Amino acid sequence: MTQLKTVNISKAAAGLKSPFSMAHVATVGDLVVSIYICQGTLEWHRHLDTDELFWVHQGAILLESEWGEVRLRPGELTVVPKGVGHRSSSDVRSSVLLMRGGPFSERKNGRRRIYAVTGEAKLKHVSPAGIVRTLTMPFQFRTVARVDNSCVQVGWGDGIWSVDAPAAHDVLLLVESGTATVRTDQSMAHLHPGDLTVVPEGALYQLSTTRGTSLVRVVSERGAG
């Protein structure tokens, strides 16, 4: 039996009371998706084992790093590669989606530079909504970021989407605008803006959307198409 679980990002964030508290909301293959509250300033640190994707849901944050700094507003993201020292801060309560490799999420932050050199590159400021507006063809996903072995993609369209069935890998689907319905042989999930669900590997499923819908898909790089 394939039961789909729907998670609303705003509701998950509302349950977090303390600055920099965090809640796990989904797992996609080896990737852990969490929501955390950025308010105040976190200490400088680095992760030797995994990339980290920061995606602002509400509020705004400043992300400083050895590769420069970016200011992120709702709907904007960046990826801090493994080994790059960084810290996040915000003057207001801000909720942020965090994606990083699951097997290493409980390890303590490393302090040695192994994978990155200061000033080697710059953090990329990405606006998925802006990228969606450049897509001329519906039902086609475009990769906007990579986190370890996973791809974050965006697409738009209304109607029935062509999907791999059964799913070759876990597939996270997040609605940015409009509505989507995900059906499996045993379950159904109706998604509104800010809702996400994960279709597990091996599941037979169908994806349909209404007019004006834009989607985010997170999937293993091998299944990104």
N, C-alpha and C positions, 0 to 999 in steps of 0.2 A: 504494500500500500504506500502511495506517495502522497503525504499530507503536506500542503504548502502552508507556511507560516508567514503572515504579513506583519511587518514592523513599520510603525510610523516614526520617523526620525524625531519630529518635534515632541511627541509623547515620551520617547525614550530619553530625550534630553531633559524634559521637565522633571523626571525622576531623580536627576542628579542635583544635589544641593550644594556641594562644596567645590570651590575652584580647583580645577585640574582633576576632579573625579572623573571616572570613566566607566562605561558599561559596554559589554560585548553585545553586538546586535546580530551578527551573522558570520558564517564561515563559508568561504568559497574555495574549495580545494585546500591548498596550504595557506591561503590568505585569511587573516582575521580582520573583520570590519567592526570598528568600535565607534562610539560617540563619546566625546569628552568636552568638558567645560573649560574654556580658556578665559581666565580672569585674573589679572595680575601678571607676573613674570615668572616663567619657569627657569631653573638653572641651566646653564650651558651643559650639553651632553652630546654624545654621539652613539650610534649603534653600529657595531662592527659586522653584524650578521644579516641585516635586512634593510631594504629601502623603507621609507615612510611617505605615504601620501597624505597630505592635509587638504581637506575640502570643507570650506566654510559653509555651514548651513544657515546660521543666523548670527548677526553681529559682524565683527571684523577683527582680524588679527594681524600682528606684525610678526613675520617669521624671519629671524636673523640667522645667518649661517656664515661659514668660512667661504662660501661661494656668493656672498652678497645677501641682500635682504629683499623680501617681497611683502607687499601689503595685500591681503586677501579680503574680499568682500563676499557676500552671499553668492553662492554658485561658482566661485573661483577656487582653483586648486594649484598646488605645486607638489613636486616630489623631491624629497631630500634623499640623495643616494646614500647607501651604506658607507660609514666611515666619515661622513661630513658633520663636523660639529655644528650644533644649532640650538636655538631656543625660541619658544613662542611666547607672545604676550598680547594682552588686550586691556584697554581701560574699561571695557564694559563686559558684561556676561555674554560670551559668544559660544555657540555650539559648533563643534567641528567633527566631521567624519574623519576617522583615521584608519588607514589600511596599511597593514604590514604583515610580513611572513609569520605564520602561526607557530611553527616549531621553535622559534627563538624569542617569542614575545615575553617570556618570563625571565630571560637572561638579564643580568645587570648591564647597564650601559658601559661600553668600553671607553677607555681614555687614550688609546693609541691610534694614530692614523695609519691605516693599512691600505684602504682602497681609494682614498682621495687626497689631493694636495690642495692647500689653501690657494684660492684664486685660479684653480685649474679650469673651472667653468663657472657658469652662473645658473642660479635657480630659474626655472622657466615658470612664467606666470601664465596660467591657462584658464580660459573662459569657455567651458563646454557649450554654454548657450550661444556664445558668439560663433563657435565652430558649427553648431547645428544650422545656424542661419546661412552658412555658406554652402550647405549640402543641397544640391539641386535634385537629386534622385531620392525617392522614399525607399524605406525598407532596406537601407544599406548602412551598416555600422562603420564608423571611422574611429580608429584608435587615437586617443588624445593624451594618454599617459601609460606608462608601464611601471609596475611595482613587482620587483623580483621576477617571477615567471608568469605574472598575470597582466592582462591588458584591460584598460578602462576605455570603453568605447561609447559613442553617442550616435543616435540616429532618430529619424522621424518618419511618420506615415500614419495613415488611417486605413484599417482593414486587417486582413490576415497576413501575418509575417511568415516568411519562409524560415524554418528553424531546423536544426539537426535533431532528428527524433529516431531513436532515443538520444538524449543529451550525452555527448561524448565526455563532457566534464561538468562539474557544478557550474551553474549559470546564475549570477545575481542580476536581477532586473529592478531598476529604480525609475519611477516616473518623475520627470521634471515638470511636465505640463500635460494637460489632458487626462485621459484615463486609459487604463489597460486591463485586460482580463487574461489571466493565465490559467489554463485548464490542463489537468492531468487525468489519468484514468480514474482516479479516486478523489480528486480534490479540485477546488477552484479558488482563485484569489482575485478580487477586484482591487485594483491599485489606483490611488489618487495621488496628486502631487505630494512628494515627501514620503511615499510608501515604497517599501522594497520587499522582495521575496527572493528565495533561492530555489531554483529547480535542481534537484540532486542528480548527480551522474547516473545515467541509465534510465531516466524517466522519459516516458512518452508524454509530450506536452504540445499545446497549441498556444500561440500568442496572438491576440487581437487588440487593436487600439481604435479609439475614436478620433474624430477630426481634431487637428491641432495638437496631437500628442508627440512629445519628444521623450526619448528613453535613454537611460544609461545602462550599459551592459558591462559586467565584469566577468571575465572568463580566463581560463588558462591560455597562455599564448599559443599553445598547440591547437586550441579550438577557436581561435579568434577569427579565422577565415581570411 
